[in-house]
Amino acid sequence: MNETQLAPAAAPASVPPRRPWWQFTYPGCRTELRLGALLVLAGTFLWNFAGPKLALQIALVGLPLLAVGAVLQAVIEARRGVDAFPGKLALAMLLLGVPMCWDFRYRDGPGEPLQVLLVGPLLAGSGGWMLLWWGVDAWLRRRAARGR
């Protein structure tokens, strides 16, 4: 090999890009899942501003989107090897929803039965549902990686 010819450069090892810790959803996450989670969060945090009726309607529109989107993300996208399940978002929703269940208890009057606003259970249930499918997503992605 003479001096004018350069040796081909070695291909860099494919290192996955580092994700910021504050990023809750990633490119490749299904729109149904993102929109459903956004609507559930909006219904949760607009409870005092929009009123309970409208906030509950907003959250109830988001619940089926979130439920279907989590399943589709875990089953279809994981089999393709897409690592975009919003696990951090699921964990945050669960960890914020459980204390809300305790904090948003009330009685209509003295001696009345104890009631809970639906905000906490909606948020915690949504986060729990997503965490359930996060495990399935990780398992299917590992299977897809081994199959390649």
N, C-alpha and C positions, 0 to 999 in steps of 0.2 A: 504494500500500500504506500503510495507516494504522499508527499506532504500536502498536495492540493485536494486530496480526497479526505473527507472527514468521516469518521466512523459514525454509524447511525446512533442517535441518542437512545438511551434506554427508556422504555415506556415507564412513566411514573405509576406507582402502585395506586390502584383506585381506592382512594380513601373517601368514605362518605362525608359529605359536608357537615360541619358542626352546626348543630341547631341551637339557637338562642334559648336560654332557660325560660324566658317569658313568652315565647311563642306557643300558643295553645292549639292551633291547627296548622297543618302543613300542606304544601302543594301536593295535590293528589287526593285530598280528602273530598269525599262526595258532597255535592251541593246540598242534597237532602239533609245530610247529617249536620252540616254547618248551619243551614237555615233553621232547621228544627231546634238545634241547641240555642241559636240566637233568639228565636221566638219564646222558648221556655224561659230563658234568662230575662227577656224583656217583660214577659208576664209576671215574673217574680219581682223584679225591681221597679216595675211601674204600678205596683199594687196600690200604693198611697197616692200616686199622682193621677192615674187614669181611673181609679176606682176598682173595687174588687170584681165587678161584673166584666168589664172590658179586659182587665188584666187576665182573668181566668179564661176568657175567650181566646185571647192571644196565645196563652200557654197551651190551651187545648188544640189550637191549630198546629202548633209546633210539635206536640207529642207524637202524632203518627209519623210525621216527617223524621223525627229523631229516631223513633223505634225502627222504622223501615231502613233509614239511612245507616244506622249502626250495623244492622244485619248485612246489608249489601256491601258495606265497606269491609266488614270482617270476612265475608265469604268470597265475594267476587274479586275485590282488589287485592286481598291477601294472597289469593291463589296466583295472581299475576306477579306477586312479589313487591307490591307497592307498600312502602312503610309510611303510612300517612294517617293512621288511626289516632284521633285526638284523645289519648290517654290522660294527658295532663288536665284537659278540660273536664273529662269524666271524674277524675279524682277531685278536682276543685269543686265541681257541682255537688258531689257526695259530701265532701268535708264541710261545705258551707250549708248544705240543706239539712243535715242532721241536727246541728245546733239550732237552726231556725225552727225545727219542729218543737223543741223545748221552749224556745224563746217566745214563740207566737201562740202560746196557750192563753185562753181567756175564759171568763164566765160572764154571761149576760147579766147576771145579778147575784146577790148573795144566796148561797145554797143551790144555785143552778149547777148543772153538770159542766164539767170541764170540757172545753172544745179547743180544737187546733185549727188555725188558718191553713188553707191548702197550699200555701206558698212553700213551706218547708218540705212537706211530703212530695210535692211535684218536683222540686229541685233535687232532693235526695234520691227519689225513685228514678229520675232521668239519669243522674250520675251513676247509680247502681247498675242500671240497664246497660249503659255504655261500658262500664268496667267489666261486666260479664262478657260482653262481646270483644273487649280488648284482649282478654285471654285467648279467646278463639282465634282472633286475628294473629296474635303472636305464634300460636301453634301452627296455623295454616301457612304463615310466612316461612317458618322453619321447614315445614314439609316441602314447600315450593323451592326453597333454596337447596335442599338436599336432592330434589328431583332434577335439578339442572345439571 
